[in-house]
Amino acid sequence: MVSILFIVGAAVGLALFLAIALLPALLYGGYAGVMLAGGIFGTPVAPTFAVQALIIFGMVMGVTGVGALFAVGGAVAGAAVGVLAETPAKKAAVATKA
């Protein structure tokens, strides 16, 4: 039961990520990419291929990192719900056998 809720929790975490955090992750990842490009190529940043690649890299890393955070958090919450839901059922099963 815990493993099923673990997967359900991860799916709920990813759905929450898509609903709540996708756009901010893109925004802050892009900002990190601009800061990285500014540090490497100097400011003001010219729209060259390398600069655009660094900005897209930052956006992808931001989305990947925040998405993983939401998935792991959802999986942990799902596992916690599974453990908490199983405990009373196990106690009741042990009490009826005795």
mmCIF file as gemmi writes it, N, C-alpha and C atoms, coordinates in Angstrom:
data_model
loop_
_atom_site.group_PDB
_atom_site.id
_atom_site.type_symbol
_atom_site.label_atom_id
_atom_site.label_alt_id
_atom_site.label_comp_id
_atom_site.label_asym_id
_atom_site.label_entity_id
_atom_site.label_seq_id
_atom_site.pdbx_PDB_ins_code
_atom_site.Cartn_x
_atom_site.Cartn_y
_atom_site.Cartn_z
_atom_site.occupancy
_atom_site.B_iso_or_equiv
_atom_site.pdbx_formal_charge
_atom_site.auth_seq_id
_atom_site.auth_asym_id
_atom_site.pdbx_PDB_model_num
ATOM 1 N N . MET Axp A 1 ? 0.832 -1.197 0 1 0 ? 1 A 1
ATOM 2 C CA . MET Axp A 1 ? 0 0 0 1 0 ? 1 A 1
ATOM 3 C C . MET Axp A 1 ? 0.871 1.253 0 1 0 ? 1 A 1
ATOM 4 N N . VAL Axp A 2 ? 1.969 1.172 0.709 1 0 ? 2 A 1
ATOM 5 C CA . VAL Axp A 2 ? 2.838 2.349 0.784 1 0 ? 2 A 1
ATOM 6 C C . VAL Axp A 2 ? 3.439 2.653 -0.588 1 0 ? 2 A 1
ATOM 7 N N . SER Axp A 3 ? 3.805 1.613 -1.331 1 0 ? 3 A 1
ATOM 8 C CA . SER Axp A 3 ? 4.44 1.859 -2.625 1 0 ? 3 A 1
ATOM 9 C C . SER Axp A 3 ? 3.462 2.494 -3.612 1 0 ? 3 A 1
ATOM 10 N N . ILE Axp A 4 ? 2.185 2.114 -3.547 1 0 ? 4 A 1
ATOM 11 C CA . ILE Axp A 4 ? 1.192 2.719 -4.425 1 0 ? 4 A 1
ATOM 12 C C . ILE Axp A 4 ? 1.007 4.192 -4.069 1 0 ? 4 A 1
ATOM 13 N N . LEU Axp A 5 ? 0.904 4.477 -2.788 1 0 ? 5 A 1
ATOM 14 C CA . LEU Axp A 5 ? 0.745 5.873 -2.377 1 0 ? 5 A 1
ATOM 15 C C . LEU Axp A 5 ? 2.01 6.68 -2.626 1 0 ? 5 A 1
ATOM 16 N N . PHE Axp A 6 ? 3.146 6.011 -2.629 1 0 ? 6 A 1
ATOM 17 C CA . PHE Axp A 6 ? 4.405 6.668 -2.97 1 0 ? 6 A 1
ATOM 18 C C . PHE Axp A 6 ? 4.347 7.195 -4.405 1 0 ? 6 A 1
ATOM 19 N N . ILE Axp A 7 ? 3.872 6.362 -5.327 1 0 ? 7 A 1
ATOM 20 C CA . ILE Axp A 7 ? 3.768 6.757 -6.726 1 0 ? 7 A 1
ATOM 21 C C . ILE Axp A 7 ? 2.672 7.802 -6.908 1 0 ? 7 A 1
ATOM 22 N N . VAL Axp A 8 ? 1.555 7.62 -6.223 1 0 ? 8 A 1
ATOM 23 C CA . VAL Axp A 8 ? 0.462 8.6 -6.313 1 0 ? 8 A 1
ATOM 24 C C . VAL Axp A 8 ? 0.924 9.948 -5.771 1 0 ? 8 A 1
ATOM 25 N N . GLY Axp A 9 ? 1.661 9.942 -4.683 1 0 ? 9 A 1
ATOM 26 C CA . GLY Axp A 9 ? 2.182 11.187 -4.122 1 0 ? 9 A 1
ATOM 27 C C . GLY Axp A 9 ? 3.14 11.883 -5.072 1 0 ? 9 A 1
ATOM 28 N N . ALA Axp A 10 ? 3.974 11.112 -5.752 1 0 ? 10 A 1
ATOM 29 C CA . ALA Axp A 10 ? 4.889 11.706 -6.739 1 0 ? 10 A 1
ATOM 30 C C . ALA Axp A 10 ? 4.103 12.307 -7.896 1 0 ? 10 A 1
ATOM 31 N N . ALA Axp A 11 ? 3.05 11.623 -8.328 1 0 ? 11 A 1
ATOM 32 C CA . ALA Axp A 11 ? 2.223 12.152 -9.422 1 0 ? 11 A 1
ATOM 33 C C . ALA Axp A 11 ? 1.5 13.421 -8.999 1 0 ? 11 A 1
ATOM 34 N N . VAL Axp A 12 ? 0.999 13.455 -7.779 1 0 ? 12 A 1
ATOM 35 C CA . VAL Axp A 12 ? 0.337 14.656 -7.274 1 0 ? 12 A 1
ATOM 36 C C . VAL Axp A 12 ? 1.346 15.793 -7.145 1 0 ? 12 A 1
ATOM 37 N N . GLY Axp A 13 ? 2.557 15.475 -6.702 1 0 ? 13 A 1
ATOM 38 C CA . GLY Axp A 13 ? 3.603 16.491 -6.616 1 0 ? 13 A 1
ATOM 39 C C . GLY Axp A 13 ? 3.949 17.071 -7.977 1 0 ? 13 A 1
ATOM 40 N N . LEU Axp A 14 ? 4.036 16.224 -8.995 1 0 ? 14 A 1
ATOM 41 C CA . LEU Axp A 14 ? 4.321 16.727 -10.34 1 0 ? 14 A 1
ATOM 42 C C . LEU Axp A 14 ? 3.151 17.546 -10.889 1 0 ? 14 A 1
ATOM 43 N N . ALA Axp A 15 ? 1.922 17.137 -10.574 1 0 ? 15 A 1
ATOM 44 C CA . ALA Axp A 15 ? 0.762 17.918 -11.024 1 0 ? 15 A 1
ATOM 45 C C . ALA Axp A 15 ? 0.761 19.291 -10.349 1 0 ? 15 A 1
ATOM 46 N N . LEU Axp A 16 ? 1.089 19.336 -9.064 1 0 ? 16 A 1
ATOM 47 C CA . LEU Axp A 16 ? 1.189 20.624 -8.374 1 0 ? 16 A 1
ATOM 48 C C . LEU Axp A 16 ? 2.31 21.471 -8.965 1 0 ? 16 A 1
ATOM 49 N N . PHE Axp A 17 ? 3.403 20.825 -9.328 1 0 ? 17 A 1
ATOM 50 C CA . PHE Axp A 17 ? 4.493 21.552 -9.966 1 0 ? 17 A 1
ATOM 51 C C . PHE Axp A 17 ? 4.028 22.194 -11.269 1 0 ? 17 A 1
ATOM 52 N N . LEU Axp A 18 ? 3.314 21.426 -12.086 1 0 ? 18 A 1
ATOM 53 C CA . LEU Axp A 18 ? 2.837 21.975 -13.352 1 0 ? 18 A 1
ATOM 54 C C . LEU Axp A 18 ? 1.853 23.117 -13.137 1 0 ? 18 A 1
ATOM 55 N N . ALA Axp A 19 ? 1.032 23.02 -12.087 1 0 ? 19 A 1
ATOM 56 C CA . ALA Axp A 19 ? 0.022 24.045 -11.843 1 0 ? 19 A 1
ATOM 57 C C . ALA Axp A 19 ? 0.593 25.287 -11.169 1 0 ? 19 A 1
ATOM 58 N N . ILE Axp A 20 ? 1.568 25.11 -10.302 1 0 ? 20 A 1
ATOM 59 C CA . ILE Axp A 20 ? 2.015 26.217 -9.451 1 0 ? 20 A 1
ATOM 60 C C . ILE Axp A 20 ? 3.41 26.726 -9.808 1 0 ? 20 A 1
ATOM 61 N N . ALA Axp A 21 ? 4.336 25.835 -10.076 1 0 ? 21 A 1
ATOM 62 C CA . ALA Axp A 21 ? 5.742 26.235 -10.071 1 0 ? 21 A 1
ATOM 63 C C . ALA Axp A 21 ? 6.441 26.199 -11.423 1 0 ? 21 A 1
ATOM 64 N N . LEU Axp A 22 ? 5.761 25.816 -12.494 1 0 ? 22 A 1
ATOM 65 C CA . LEU Axp A 22 ? 6.451 25.724 -13.775 1 0 ? 22 A 1
ATOM 66 C C . LEU Axp A 22 ? 6.923 27.091 -14.266 1 0 ? 22 A 1
ATOM 67 N N . LEU Axp A 23 ? 6.044 28.066 -14.269 1 0 ? 23 A 1
ATOM 68 C CA . LEU Axp A 23 ? 6.435 29.395 -14.763 1 0 ? 23 A 1
ATOM 69 C C . LEU Axp A 23 ? 7.482 30.074 -13.882 1 0 ? 23 A 1
ATOM 70 N N . PRO Axp A 24 ? 7.354 30.046 -12.542 1 0 ? 24 A 1
ATOM 71 C CA . PRO Axp A 24 ? 8.449 30.628 -11.752 1 0 ? 24 A 1
ATOM 72 C C . PRO Axp A 24 ? 9.781 29.905 -11.939 1 0 ? 24 A 1
ATOM 73 N N . ALA Axp A 25 ? 9.747 28.581 -12.14 1 0 ? 25 A 1
ATOM 74 C CA . ALA Axp A 25 ? 10.999 27.852 -12.366 1 0 ? 25 A 1
ATOM 75 C C . ALA Axp A 25 ? 11.639 28.288 -13.672 1 0 ? 25 A 1
ATOM 76 N N . LEU Axp A 26 ? 10.827 28.481 -14.704 1 0 ? 26 A 1
ATOM 77 C CA . LEU Axp A 26 ? 11.358 28.987 -15.97 1 0 ? 26 A 1
ATOM 78 C C . LEU Axp A 26 ? 11.925 30.395 -15.806 1 0 ? 26 A 1
ATOM 79 N N . LEU Axp A 27 ? 11.2 31.228 -15.079 1 0 ? 27 A 1
ATOM 80 C CA . LEU Axp A 27 ? 11.625 32.618 -14.888 1 0 ? 27 A 1
ATOM 81 C C . LEU Axp A 27 ? 12.947 32.707 -14.133 1 0 ? 27 A 1
ATOM 82 N N . TYR Axp A 28 ? 13.023 32.049 -12.986 1 0 ? 28 A 1
ATOM 83 C CA . TYR Axp A 28 ? 14.243 32.142 -12.189 1 0 ? 28 A 1
ATOM 84 C C . TYR Axp A 28 ? 15.401 31.38 -12.822 1 0 ? 28 A 1
ATOM 85 N N . GLY Axp A 29 ? 15.095 30.286 -13.539 1 0 ? 29 A 1
ATOM 86 C CA . GLY Axp A 29 ? 16.148 29.587 -14.27 1 0 ? 29 A 1
ATOM 87 C C . GLY Axp A 29 ? 16.706 30.443 -15.39 1 0 ? 29 A 1
ATOM 88 N N . GLY Axp A 30 ? 15.826 31.163 -16.085 1 0 ? 30 A 1
ATOM 89 C CA . GLY Axp A 30 ? 16.288 32.076 -17.123 1 0 ? 30 A 1
ATOM 90 C C . GLY Axp A 30 ? 17.121 33.21 -16.552 1 0 ? 30 A 1
ATOM 91 N N . TYR Axp A 31 ? 16.704 33.697 -15.392 1 0 ? 31 A 1
ATOM 92 C CA . TYR Axp A 31 ? 17.481 34.753 -14.735 1 0 ? 31 A 1
ATOM 93 C C . TYR Axp A 31 ? 18.863 34.235 -14.339 1 0 ? 31 A 1
ATOM 94 N N . ALA Axp A 32 ? 18.916 33.01 -13.84 1 0 ? 32 A 1
ATOM 95 C CA . ALA Axp A 32 ? 20.209 32.415 -13.492 1 0 ? 32 A 1
ATOM 96 C C . ALA Axp A 32 ? 21.069 32.252 -14.741 1 0 ? 32 A 1
ATOM 97 N N . GLY Axp A 33 ? 20.443 31.881 -15.863 1 0 ? 33 A 1
ATOM 98 C CA . GLY Axp A 33 ? 21.183 31.772 -17.116 1 0 ? 33 A 1
ATOM 99 C C . GLY Axp A 33 ? 21.728 33.107 -17.584 1 0 ? 33 A 1
ATOM 100 N N . VAL Axp A 34 ? 20.933 34.165 -17.426 1 0 ? 34 A 1
ATOM 101 C CA . VAL Axp A 34 ? 21.406 35.509 -17.791 1 0 ? 34 A 1
ATOM 102 C C . VAL Axp A 34 ? 22.573 35.923 -16.899 1 0 ? 34 A 1
ATOM 103 N N . MET Axp A 35 ? 22.463 35.633 -15.618 1 0 ? 35 A 1
ATOM 104 C CA . MET Axp A 35 ? 23.561 35.972 -14.704 1 0 ? 35 A 1
ATOM 105 C C . MET Axp A 35 ? 24.822 35.181 -15.052 1 0 ? 35 A 1
ATOM 106 N N . LEU Axp A 36 ? 24.662 33.898 -15.397 1 0 ? 36 A 1
ATOM 107 C CA . LEU Axp A 36 ? 25.805 33.082 -15.794 1 0 ? 36 A 1
ATOM 108 C C . LEU Axp A 36 ? 26.428 33.605 -17.079 1 0 ? 36 A 1
ATOM 109 N N . ALA Axp A 37 ? 25.587 33.93 -18.057 1 0 ? 37 A 1
ATOM 110 C CA . ALA Axp A 37 ? 26.102 34.47 -19.324 1 0 ? 37 A 1
ATOM 111 C C . ALA Axp A 37 ? 26.785 35.815 -19.099 1 0 ? 37 A 1
ATOM 112 N N . GLY Axp A 38 ? 26.224 36.639 -18.217 1 0 ? 38 A 1
ATOM 113 C CA . GLY Axp A 38 ? 26.859 37.916 -17.907 1 0 ? 38 A 1
ATOM 114 C C . GLY Axp A 38 ? 28.21 37.734 -17.238 1 0 ? 38 A 1
ATOM 115 N N . GLY Axp A 39 ? 28.327 36.708 -16.396 1 0 ? 39 A 1
ATOM 116 C CA . GLY Axp A 39 ? 29.6 36.435 -15.747 1 0 ? 39 A 1
ATOM 117 C C . GLY Axp A 39 ? 30.647 35.904 -16.704 1 0 ? 39 A 1
ATOM 118 N N . ILE Axp A 40 ? 30.217 35.13 -17.679 1 0 ? 40 A 1
ATOM 119 C CA . ILE Axp A 40 ? 31.168 34.534 -18.616 1 0 ? 40 A 1
ATOM 120 C C . ILE Axp A 40 ? 31.528 35.503 -19.746 1 0 ? 40 A 1
ATOM 121 N N . PHE Axp A 41 ? 30.514 36.115 -20.366 1 0 ? 41 A 1
ATOM 122 C CA . PHE Axp A 41 ? 30.737 36.94 -21.553 1 0 ? 41 A 1
ATOM 123 C C . PHE Axp A 41 ? 30.745 38.433 -21.257 1 0 ? 41 A 1
ATOM 124 N N . GLY Axp A 42 ? 30.432 38.828 -20.052 1 0 ? 42 A 1
ATOM 125 C CA . GLY Axp A 42 ? 30.411 40.245 -19.699 1 0 ? 42 A 1
ATOM 126 C C . GLY Axp A 42 ? 29.041 40.863 -19.945 1 0 ? 42 A 1
ATOM 127 N N . THR Axp A 43 ? 28.803 41.944 -19.236 1 0 ? 43 A 1
ATOM 128 C CA . THR Axp A 43 ? 27.521 42.649 -19.381 1 0 ? 43 A 1
ATOM 129 C C . THR Axp A 43 ? 27.766 43.935 -20.148 1 0 ? 43 A 1
ATOM 130 N N . PRO Axp A 44 ? 26.85 44.446 -20.896 1 0 ? 44 A 1
ATOM 131 C CA . PRO Axp A 44 ? 25.539 43.877 -21.227 1 0 ? 44 A 1
ATOM 132 C C . PRO Axp A 44 ? 25.678 42.647 -22.113 1 0 ? 44 A 1
ATOM 133 N N . VAL Axp A 45 ? 24.726 41.749 -21.99 1 0 ? 45 A 1
ATOM 134 C CA . VAL Axp A 45 ? 24.792 40.473 -22.682 1 0 ? 45 A 1
ATOM 135 C C . VAL Axp A 45 ? 24.276 40.642 -24.113 1 0 ? 45 A 1
ATOM 136 N N . ALA Axp A 46 ? 25.066 40.212 -25.076 1 0 ? 46 A 1
ATOM 137 C CA . ALA Axp A 46 ? 24.656 40.249 -26.482 1 0 ? 46 A 1
ATOM 138 C C . ALA Axp A 46 ? 23.899 38.971 -26.822 1 0 ? 46 A 1
ATOM 139 N N . PRO Axp A 47 ? 22.901 39.059 -27.687 1 0 ? 47 A 1
ATOM 140 C CA . PRO Axp A 47 ? 22.097 37.865 -27.995 1 0 ? 47 A 1
ATOM 141 C C . PRO Axp A 47 ? 22.781 36.925 -28.991 1 0 ? 47 A 1
ATOM 142 N N . THR Axp A 48 ? 23.908 36.365 -28.584 1 0 ? 48 A 1
ATOM 143 C CA . THR Axp A 48 ? 24.602 35.412 -29.442 1 0 ? 48 A 1
ATOM 144 C C . THR Axp A 48 ? 24.105 33.994 -29.144 1 0 ? 48 A 1
ATOM 145 N N . PHE Axp A 49 ? 24.561 33.051 -29.965 1 0 ? 49 A 1
ATOM 146 C CA . PHE Axp A 49 ? 24.119 31.67 -29.783 1 0 ? 49 A 1
ATOM 147 C C . PHE Axp A 49 ? 24.562 31.11 -28.432 1 0 ? 49 A 1
ATOM 148 N N . ALA Axp A 50 ? 25.792 31.392 -28.028 1 0 ? 50 A 1
ATOM 149 C CA . ALA Axp A 50 ? 26.311 30.856 -26.77 1 0 ? 50 A 1
ATOM 150 C C . ALA Axp A 50 ? 25.537 31.425 -25.574 1 0 ? 50 A 1
ATOM 151 N N . VAL Axp A 51 ? 25.208 32.692 -25.629 1 0 ? 51 A 1
ATOM 152 C CA . VAL Axp A 51 ? 24.447 33.315 -24.542 1 0 ? 51 A 1
ATOM 153 C C . VAL Axp A 51 ? 23.046 32.718 -24.475 1 0 ? 51 A 1
ATOM 154 N N . GLN Axp A 52 ? 22.41 32.566 -25.626 1 0 ? 52 A 1
ATOM 155 C CA . GLN Axp A 52 ? 21.073 31.976 -25.645 1 0 ? 52 A 1
ATOM 156 C C . GLN Axp A 52 ? 21.104 30.532 -25.157 1 0 ? 52 A 1
ATOM 157 N N . ALA Axp A 53 ? 22.165 29.798 -25.496 1 0 ? 53 A 1
ATOM 158 C CA . ALA Axp A 53 ? 22.298 28.422 -25.022 1 0 ? 53 A 1
ATOM 159 C C . ALA Axp A 53 ? 22.435 28.377 -23.502 1 0 ? 53 A 1
ATOM 160 N N . LEU Axp A 54 ? 23.191 29.303 -22.927 1 0 ? 54 A 1
ATOM 161 C CA . LEU Axp A 54 ? 23.334 29.337 -21.473 1 0 ? 54 A 1
ATOM 162 C C . LEU Axp A 54 ? 22.015 29.699 -20.79 1 0 ? 54 A 1
ATOM 163 N N . ILE Axp A 55 ? 21.255 30.594 -21.375 1 0 ? 55 A 1
ATOM 164 C CA . ILE Axp A 55 ? 19.97 30.976 -20.799 1 0 ? 55 A 1
ATOM 165 C C . ILE Axp A 55 ? 19.002 29.8 -20.855 1 0 ? 55 A 1
ATOM 166 N N . ILE Axp A 56 ? 18.964 29.102 -21.98 1 0 ? 56 A 1
ATOM 167 C CA . ILE Axp A 56 ? 18.093 27.93 -22.09 1 0 ? 56 A 1
ATOM 168 C C . ILE Axp A 56 ? 18.554 26.831 -21.143 1 0 ? 56 A 1
ATOM 169 N N . PHE Axp A 57 ? 19.867 26.665 -21.006 1 0 ? 57 A 1
ATOM 170 C CA . PHE Axp A 57 ? 20.393 25.698 -20.043 1 0 ? 57 A 1
ATOM 171 C C . PHE Axp A 57 ? 19.939 26.031 -18.63 1 0 ? 57 A 1
ATOM 172 N N . GLY Axp A 58 ? 19.986 27.296 -18.263 1 0 ? 58 A 1
ATOM 173 C CA . GLY Axp A 58 ? 19.511 27.71 -16.94 1 0 ? 58 A 1
ATOM 174 C C . GLY Axp A 58 ? 18.031 27.439 -16.752 1 0 ? 58 A 1
ATOM 175 N N . MET Axp A 59 ? 17.242 27.683 -17.795 1 0 ? 59 A 1
ATOM 176 C CA . MET Axp A 59 ? 15.802 27.427 -17.701 1 0 ? 59 A 1
ATOM 177 C C . MET Axp A 59 ? 15.517 25.933 -17.541 1 0 ? 59 A 1
ATOM 178 N N . VAL Axp A 60 ? 16.232 25.116 -18.3 1 0 ? 60 A 1
ATOM 179 C CA . VAL Axp A 60 ? 16.039 23.661 -18.202 1 0 ? 60 A 1
ATOM 180 C C . VAL Axp A 60 ? 16.458 23.159 -16.825 1 0 ? 60 A 1
ATOM 181 N N . MET Axp A 61 ? 17.558 23.658 -16.32 1 0 ? 61 A 1
ATOM 182 C CA . MET Axp A 61 ? 18.018 23.233 -14.991 1 0 ? 61 A 1
ATOM 183 C C . MET Axp A 61 ? 17.054 23.691 -13.9 1 0 ? 61 A 1
ATOM 184 N N . GLY Axp A 62 ? 16.497 24.884 -14.047 1 0 ? 62 A 1
ATOM 185 C CA . GLY Axp A 62 ? 15.522 25.361 -13.076 1 0 ? 62 A 1
ATOM 186 C C . GLY Axp A 62 ? 14.28 24.5 -13.055 1 0 ? 62 A 1
ATOM 187 N N . VAL Axp A 63 ? 13.76 24.171 -14.224 1 0 ? 63 A 1
ATOM 188 C CA . VAL Axp A 63 ? 12.562 23.334 -14.306 1 0 ? 63 A 1
ATOM 189 C C . VAL Axp A 63 ? 12.859 21.929 -13.791 1 0 ? 63 A 1
ATOM 190 N N . THR Axp A 64 ? 14.007 21.375 -14.148 1 0 ? 64 A 1
ATOM 191 C CA . THR Axp A 64 ? 14.359 20.029 -13.711 1 0 ? 64 A 1
ATOM 192 C C . THR Axp A 64 ? 14.531 19.972 -12.197 1 0 ? 64 A 1
ATOM 193 N N . GLY Axp A 65 ? 15.229 20.938 -11.651 1 0 ? 65 A 1
ATOM 194 C CA . GLY Axp A 65 ? 15.461 20.938 -10.208 1 0 ? 65 A 1
ATOM 195 C C . GLY Axp A 65 ? 14.195 21.12 -9.394 1 0 ? 65 A 1
ATOM 196 N N . VAL Axp A 66 ? 13.383 22.081 -9.771 1 0 ? 66 A 1
ATOM 197 C CA . VAL Axp A 66 ? 12.155 22.335 -9.019 1 0 ? 66 A 1
ATOM 198 C C . VAL Axp A 66 ? 11.154 21.198 -9.233 1 0 ? 66 A 1
ATOM 199 N N . GLY Axp A 67 ? 11.105 20.641 -10.453 1 0 ? 67 A 1
ATOM 200 C CA . GLY Axp A 67 ? 10.231 19.498 -10.701 1 0 ? 67 A 1
ATOM 201 C C . GLY Axp A 67 ? 10.628 18.291 -9.863 1 0 ? 67 A 1
ATOM 202 N N . ALA Axp A 68 ? 11.92 18.045 -9.756 1 0 ? 68 A 1
ATOM 203 C CA . ALA Axp A 68 ? 12.397 16.945 -8.922 1 0 ? 68 A 1
ATOM 204 C C . ALA Axp A 68 ? 12.072 17.191 -7.452 1 0 ? 68 A 1
ATOM 205 N N . LEU Axp A 69 ? 12.202 18.425 -7.017 1 0 ? 69 A 1
ATOM 206 C CA . LEU Axp A 69 ? 11.864 18.764 -5.637 1 0 ? 69 A 1
ATOM 207 C C . LEU Axp A 69 ? 10.388 18.488 -5.342 1 0 ? 69 A 1
ATOM 208 N N . PHE Axp A 70 ? 9.506 18.895 -6.248 1 0 ? 70 A 1
ATOM 209 C CA . PHE Axp A 70 ? 8.087 18.652 -6.056 1 0 ? 70 A 1
ATOM 210 C C . PHE Axp A 70 ? 7.776 17.158 -6.112 1 0 ? 70 A 1
ATOM 211 N N . ALA Axp A 71 ? 8.405 16.416 -7.013 1 0 ? 71 A 1
ATOM 212 C CA . ALA Axp A 71 ? 8.148 14.975 -7.124 1 0 ? 71 A 1
ATOM 213 C C . ALA Axp A 71 ? 8.606 14.238 -5.873 1 0 ? 71 A 1
ATOM 214 N N . VAL Axp A 72 ? 9.779 14.565 -5.379 1 0 ? 72 A 1
ATOM 215 C CA . VAL Axp A 72 ? 10.286 13.906 -4.178 1 0 ? 72 A 1
ATOM 216 C C . VAL Axp A 72 ? 9.447 14.292 -2.961 1 0 ? 72 A 1
ATOM 217 N N . GLY Axp A 73 ? 9.078 15.562 -2.871 1 0 ? 73 A 1
ATOM 218 C CA . GLY Axp A 73 ? 8.221 15.98 -1.757 1 0 ? 73 A 1
ATOM 219 C C . GLY Axp A 73 ? 6.87 15.299 -1.79 1 0 ? 73 A 1
ATOM 220 N N . GLY Axp A 74 ? 6.277 15.165 -2.967 1 0 ? 74 A 1
ATOM 221 C CA . GLY Axp A 74 ? 5.01 14.464 -3.085 1 0 ? 74 A 1
ATOM 222 C C . GLY Axp A 74 ? 5.138 12.995 -2.757 1 0 ? 74 A 1
ATOM 223 N N . ALA Axp A 75 ? 6.242 12.373 -3.183 1 0 ? 75 A 1
ATOM 224 C CA . ALA Axp A 75 ? 6.462 10.962 -2.882 1 0 ? 75 A 1
ATOM 225 C C . ALA Axp A 75 ? 6.634 10.74 -1.384 1 0 ? 75 A 1
ATOM 226 N N . VAL Axp A 76 ? 7.352 11.631 -0.733 1 0 ? 76 A 1
ATOM 227 C CA . VAL Axp A 76 ? 7.523 11.517 0.72 1 0 ? 76 A 1
ATOM 228 C C . VAL Axp A 76 ? 6.191 11.701 1.435 1 0 ? 76 A 1
ATOM 229 N N . ALA Axp A 77 ? 5.405 12.66 0.974 1 0 ? 77 A 1
ATOM 230 C CA . ALA Axp A 77 ? 4.085 12.868 1.585 1 0 ? 77 A 1
ATOM 231 C C . ALA Axp A 77 ? 3.187 11.658 1.348 1 0 ? 77 A 1
ATOM 232 N N . GLY Axp A 78 ? 3.226 11.084 0.149 1 0 ? 78 A 1
ATOM 233 C CA . GLY Axp A 78 ? 2.435 9.891 -0.133 1 0 ? 78 A 1
ATOM 234 C C . GLY Axp A 78 ? 2.863 8.705 0.71 1 0 ? 78 A 1
ATOM 235 N N . ALA Axp A 79 ? 4.166 8.522 0.884 1 0 ? 79 A 1
ATOM 236 C CA . ALA Axp A 79 ? 4.661 7.439 1.721 1 0 ? 79 A 1
ATOM 237 C C . ALA Axp A 79 ? 4.255 7.646 3.177 1 0 ? 79 A 1
ATOM 238 N N . ALA Axp A 80 ? 4.295 8.892 3.63 1 0 ? 80 A 1
ATOM 239 C CA . ALA Axp A 80 ? 3.883 9.187 5.014 1 0 ? 80 A 1
ATOM 240 C C . ALA Axp A 80 ? 2.404 8.889 5.211 1 0 ? 80 A 1
ATOM 241 N N . VAL Axp A 81 ? 1.581 9.255 4.23 1 0 ? 81 A 1
ATOM 242 C CA . VAL Axp A 81 ? 0.152 8.952 4.322 1 0 ? 81 A 1
ATOM 243 C C . VAL Axp A 81 ? -0.059 7.448 4.33 1 0 ? 81 A 1
ATOM 244 N N . GLY Axp A 82 ? 0.7 6.717 3.52 1 0 ? 82 A 1
ATOM 245 C CA . GLY Axp A 82 ? 0.581 5.262 3.494 1 0 ? 82 A 1
ATOM 246 C C . GLY Axp A 82 ? 0.959 4.623 4.816 1 0 ? 82 A 1
ATOM 247 N N . VAL Axp A 83 ? 2.019 5.105 5.423 1 0 ? 83 A 1
ATOM 248 C CA . VAL Axp A 83 ? 2.433 4.557 6.721 1 0 ? 83 A 1
ATOM 249 C C . VAL Axp A 83 ? 1.399 4.886 7.785 1 0 ? 83 A 1
ATOM 250 N N . LEU Axp A 84 ? 0.906 6.104 7.782 1 0 ? 84 A 1
ATOM 251 C CA . LEU Axp A 84 ? -0.092 6.483 8.78 1 0 ? 84 A 1
ATOM 252 C C . LEU Axp A 84 ? -1.421 5.761 8.571 1 0 ? 84 A 1
ATOM 253 N N . ALA Axp A 85 ? -1.768 5.456 7.332 1 0 ? 85 A 1
ATOM 254 C CA . ALA Axp A 85 ? -3.023 4.755 7.067 1 0 ? 85 A 1
ATOM 255 C C . ALA Axp A 85 ? -2.908 3.272 7.391 1 0 ? 85 A 1
ATOM 256 N N . GLU Axp A 86 ? -1.728 2.686 7.272 1 0 ? 86 A 1
ATOM 257 C CA . GLU Axp A 86 ? -1.555 1.267 7.568 1 0 ? 86 A 1
ATOM 258 C C . GLU Axp A 86 ? -1.484 0.979 9.055 1 0 ? 86 A 1
ATOM 259 N N . THR Axp A 87 ? -0.997 1.876 9.846 1 0 ? 87 A 1
ATOM 260 C CA . THR Axp A 87 ? -0.77 1.607 11.267 1 0 ? 87 A 1
ATOM 261 C C . THR Axp A 87 ? -2.052 1.224 12.008 1 0 ? 87 A 1
ATOM 262 N N . PRO Axp A 88 ? -3.159 1.972 11.91 1 0 ? 88 A 1
ATOM 263 C CA . PRO Axp A 88 ? -4.373 1.541 12.613 1 0 ? 88 A 1
ATOM 264 C C . PRO Axp A 88 ? -4.922 0.218 12.083 1 0 ? 88 A 1
ATOM 265 N N . ALA Axp A 89 ? -4.778 -0.04 10.785 1 0 ? 89 A 1
ATOM 266 C CA . ALA Axp A 89 ? -5.26 -1.292 10.224 1 0 ? 89 A 1
ATOM 267 C C . ALA Axp A 89 ? -4.459 -2.47 10.767 1 0 ? 89 A 1
ATOM 268 N N . LYS Axp A 90 ? -3.161 -2.314 10.913 1 0 ? 90 A 1
ATOM 269 C CA . LYS Axp A 90 ? -2.334 -3.387 11.476 1 0 ? 90 A 1
ATOM 270 C C . LYS Axp A 90 ? -2.674 -3.62 12.936 1 0 ? 90 A 1
ATOM 271 N N . LYS Axp A 91 ? -2.892 -2.556 13.697 1 0 ? 91 A 1
ATOM 272 C CA . LYS Axp A 91 ? -3.248 -2.703 15.108 1 0 ? 91 A 1
ATOM 273 C C . LYS Axp A 91 ? -4.586 -3.42 15.252 1 0 ? 91 A 1
ATOM 274 N N . ALA Axp A 92 ? -5.536 -3.09 14.388 1 0 ? 92 A 1
ATOM 275 C CA . ALA Axp A 92 ? -6.848 -3.744 14.436 1 0 ? 92 A 1
ATOM 276 C C . ALA Axp A 92 ? -6.729 -5.21 14.048 1 0 ? 92 A 1
ATOM 277 N N . ALA Axp A 93 ? -5.887 -5.532 13.082 1 0 ? 93 A 1
ATOM 278 C CA . ALA Axp A 93 ? -5.711 -6.925 12.674 1 0 ? 93 A 1
ATOM 279 C C . ALA Axp A 93 ? -5.046 -7.73 13.766 1 0 ? 93 A 1
ATOM 280 N N . VAL Axp A 94 ? -4.08 -7.146 14.446 1 0 ? 94 A 1
ATOM 281 C CA . VAL Axp A 94 ? -3.408 -7.841 15.539 1 0 ? 94 A 1
ATOM 282 C C . VAL Axp A 94 ? -4.381 -8.04 16.715 1 0 ? 94 A 1
ATOM 283 N N . ALA Axp A 95 ? -5.214 -7.044 16.985 1 0 ? 95 A 1
ATOM 284 C CA . ALA Axp A 95 ? -6.174 -7.139 18.094 1 0 ? 95 A 1
ATOM 285 C C . ALA Axp A 95 ? -7.228 -8.202 17.82 1 0 ? 95 A 1
ATOM 286 N N . THR Axp A 96 ? -7.664 -8.36 16.596 1 0 ? 96 A 1
ATOM 287 C CA . THR Axp A 96 ? -8.692 -9.358 16.297 1 0 ? 96 A 1
ATOM 288 C C . THR Axp A 96 ? -8.128 -10.765 16.282 1 0 ? 96 A 1
ATOM 289 N N . LYS Axp A 97 ? -6.832 -10.941 15.987 1 0 ? 97 A 1
ATOM 290 C CA . LYS Axp A 97 ? -6.223 -12.268 16.002 1 0 ? 97 A 1
ATOM 291 C C . LYS Axp A 97 ? -5.993 -12.769 17.415 1 0 ? 97 A 1
ATOM 292 N N . ALA Axp A 98 ? -5.784 -11.861 18.338 1 0 ? 98 A 1
ATOM 293 C CA . ALA Axp A 98 ? -5.454 -12.26 19.711 1 0 ? 98 A 1
ATOM 294 C C . ALA Axp A 98 ? -6.638 -12.683 20.51 1 0 ? 98 A 1
